[in-house]
Amino acid sequence: MTTLVAGADGCPPGWAVVLRDIAGRKPPESLVCPDMAALLKHPRMPALIAVDMPIGLPDHVGPGGRGPEAELRGLLGERKSSVFSIPARVAIYAEDFEAACEASLVTSDPPRKISIQAFHLFPKVRELDRLIRADPGLVGILRECHPEGAFMVMNGREPLSEPKKIKSGINDAGIDQRKKLLMEVAGYSAEFLDSKPPKGVGIDDFIDACACAWVAEKAARGEAVSFPDKPVRDSFGIPMAIWA
């Protein structure tokens, strides 16, 4: 049985991925996959993949968006803006931004449109949704996570004081704060964290993928926590929960 797990964060070329051997026999590895199907076909197929992207889509959303996002956002203090509010499935599958906003208005309470930042995530959300609907067995392999939730748990359930970015630019203090936790709590080496990310992967995407891989290891060991602690399922039976 493989002991390989993976963390995946969306990036311009596809997915920034960190592979982690939970048995400690091999060092972590960083790579880029053009799509999630390619990672699922990796020669050393990961037993579990923690993905920084919504999995499971509601038909209607209440205040704060899906339940997992609303719960996690309430715990993150100044970092709560990093958790986007994802609308109902019909909006995710809309053809363009205007149509997505219109669909969101009629499937949310109170009615609200979507942000352009969230809209840019929709292709990857659809990618995961289609994969799982085509193969429900992937529910046991793909787990939704959020890096800021992971770092909050690493930090003793306290949200981090520094953001990763300030006005779209990298905040070195925020990256250093996250690297420190990844070394002290998640067991990464300074050498790995200071290595150059793969082409097309930003340092923030790489750091987030490292945090996601740590969540994947915790989930594989049965030590992860979910928000909410009792995930609900969407109309296709896909559980909706953010793991950390």
C-alpha positions in Angstrom: 0.0 0.0 0.0 1.3 3.4 -1.0 2.3 5.9 1.8 2.3 8.8 -0.6 0.0 11.7 -0.1 -0.2 15.0 -2.0 -1.2 18.6 -1.5 -2.5 20.6 -4.5 -3.0 24.3 -5.0 -4.3 26.0 -8.2 -1.7 27.9 -10.2 -1.5 29.3 -13.8 -0.1 26.1 -15.3 -2.6 23.9 -13.6 -1.9 22.5 -10.1 1.1 23.2 -7.8 1.7 19.8 -6.1 3.7 18.7 -3.2 4.1 14.9 -2.7 4.8 13.7 0.8 5.8 10.2 2.0 4.1 9.8 5.3 6.5 6.9 6.2 9.4 9.3 5.9 11.3 7.1 3.5 11.6 9.7 0.8 11.9 13.5 0.9 9.0 15.7 -0.3 8.8 16.5 -4.0 7.4 19.5 -5.8 5.9 19.4 -9.2 3.3 20.9 -11.5 0.4 18.9 -13.0 -1.6 20.3 -15.9 -4.9 18.9 -14.4 -6.0 16.8 -11.5 -6.4 13.7 -13.8 -2.7 13.8 -14.4 -2.0 13.7 -10.7 -4.4 10.9 -10.2 -2.4 9.0 -12.8 1.0 9.7 -11.2 3.3 6.7 -11.2 3.2 6.7 -7.4 -0.5 7.3 -7.1 -1.2 9.3 -3.9 -3.4 7.6 -1.4 -5.0 10.9 -0.5 -4.9 14.4 -2.1 -5.8 17.5 -0.1 -6.9 20.2 -2.6 -7.2 23.9 -2.0 -10.4 24.1 -4.0 -14.1 23.6 -3.1 -15.4 20.1 -3.4 -19.2 19.5 -3.2 -21.6 22.1 -4.4 -24.9 23.1 -2.9 -28.1 23.9 -4.8 -28.7 26.9 -2.6 -26.5 28.9 -0.2 -27.3 30.9 2.9 -25.4 33.7 4.7 -21.6 33.3 4.2 -21.8 30.8 1.4 -21.4 27.1 1.8 -21.4 25.8 5.3 -17.7 24.9 5.4 -16.6 28.4 4.3 -18.9 30.2 6.6 -17.6 28.2 9.6 -13.9 28.5 8.8 -14.2 32.2 7.9 -15.6 32.8 11.4 -12.4 31.3 12.9 -9.8 33.1 10.8 -10.0 36.7 12.1 -8.1 39.0 9.8 -7.3 36.1 7.4 -11.0 35.4 6.7 -11.0 37.3 3.4 -8.8 34.5 2.0 -11.9 32.2 2.1 -14.0 33.0 -0.9 -17.8 32.5 -0.8 -18.6 29.9 -3.4 -22.1 30.0 -4.9 -24.6 27.2 -5.9 -23.7 24.7 -8.5 -25.8 26.4 -11.2 -23.7 29.5 -10.9 -20.5 27.5 -11.0 -21.5 26.1 -14.3 -22.7 29.4 -15.8 -21.2 30.4 -19.2 -19.9 33.8 -18.2 -19.5 36.1 -15.2 -22.8 37.9 -15.8 -24.7 34.7 -16.0 -23.0 33.4 -12.9 -24.0 36.5 -11.0 -27.6 36.2 -12.2 -27.7 32.5 -11.1 -26.2 33.3 -7.8 -28.8 36.0 -7.1 -31.6 33.5 -7.3 -29.9 30.7 -5.4 -28.6 32.6 -2.4 -30.3 34.0 0.7 -29.8 36.9 1.0 -29.5 37.3 -2.7 -25.9 38.2 -3.8 -23.7 38.2 -6.8 -20.2 36.7 -6.9 -16.7 38.3 -6.8 -14.6 38.2 -9.9 -11.9 36.5 -7.8 -14.2 33.6 -7.0 -15.3 33.4 -10.7 -11.8 32.8 -11.8 -11.7 29.6 -9.6 -14.8 28.1 -11.3 -12.9 26.2 -14.0 -10.9 24.2 -11.4 -14.0 23.8 -9.2 -15.8 22.3 -12.3 -12.8 20.1 -13.0 -13.0 18.5 -9.6 -16.7 18.3 -9.6 -16.8 16.5 -12.9 -14.1 14.0 -11.9 -15.9 13.0 -8.7 -19.3 12.8 -10.3 -17.8 10.5 -12.9 -16.0 8.4 -10.3 -17.6 8.6 -6.8 -14.8 6.6 -5.5 -12.6 9.7 -5.6 -14.5 11.0 -2.6 -12.2 8.9 -0.5 -9.1 10.3 -2.3 -9.8 14.0 -2.8 -10.3 16.1 0.3 -11.0 19.8 0.2 -8.7 21.9 2.4 -7.7 25.5 2.8 -4.1 26.6 3.6 -5.1 29.3 6.0 -7.2 26.8 8.0 -4.2 24.5 8.0 -1.9 27.2 9.2 -4.4 28.2 11.9 -4.4 24.6 13.2 -0.6 24.5 13.1 -0.6 27.7 15.0 -2.6 26.3 18.0 -5.9 27.3 16.5 -4.9 30.9 16.2 -5.1 32.7 12.8 -1.8 34.0 11.5 -1.0 37.7 12.0 0.6 38.2 8.6 -1.1 37.9 5.2 0.8 36.1 2.3 0.2 39.0 0.0 -0.3 42.8 0.3 -1.9 44.4 -2.7 -1.2 41.4 -4.9 2.5 41.4 -3.9 4.3 38.8 -1.8 4.6 39.7 1.8 7.9 38.3 3.0 6.9 38.4 6.6 3.8 36.3 5.9 5.8 33.8 3.9 8.4 33.5 6.6 5.7 33.0 9.3 4.3 30.1 7.3 7.7 28.6 6.6 8.4 28.6 10.3 5.2 26.6 11.0 5.9 24.2 8.1 9.3 23.5 9.6 8.4 23.3 13.3 5.0 21.6 13.0 4.8 20.0 9.6 8.4 18.7 9.6 9.6 20.2 6.3 13.3 21.1 6.0 14.4 24.7 5.4 16.3 23.4 2.3 13.0 22.2 0.7 11.0 25.3 1.6 13.8 27.5 0.3 14.1 25.6 -3.0 12.9 27.2 -6.2 9.3 26.3 -7.0 8.6 24.6 -10.4 8.2 26.9 -13.4 5.0 28.8 -13.3 4.4 28.2 -9.5 4.5 31.2 -7.2 6.1 31.0 -3.8 2.7 31.5 -2.3 1.3 28.6 -4.3 4.2 26.4 -3.3 3.8 27.2 0.4 0.1 26.5 0.2 0.7 23.2 -1.5 3.1 22.3 1.4 0.3 23.0 3.9 -2.2 21.0 1.9 0.2 18.0 1.8 0.4 18.2 5.6 -3.4 18.1 5.8 -3.4 15.1 3.5 -1.0 13.3 5.8 -3.1 14.1 8.8 -6.2 12.9 7.0 -4.4 9.7 6.0 -3.5 9.1 9.6 -7.1 9.8 10.8 -5.9 12.9 12.7 -7.5 15.6 10.6 -10.4 17.8 11.7 -13.1 19.0 9.4 -15.2 22.2 9.3 -18.0 21.4 9.9 -17.2 18.3 12.0 -20.2 16.5 10.5 -20.0 17.2 6.7 -23.3 17.4 4.8 -23.6 16.1 1.3 -24.7 17.9 -1.9 -27.4 16.5 -4.2 -24.8 14.2 -5.8 -23.8 12.7 -2.5 -20.5 14.6 -2.4 -19.5 15.6 1.2 -18.8 19.3 1.7 -16.1 20.0 4.3 -12.9 21.8 4.7 -10.2 19.6 6.3 -7.3 20.7 8.4 
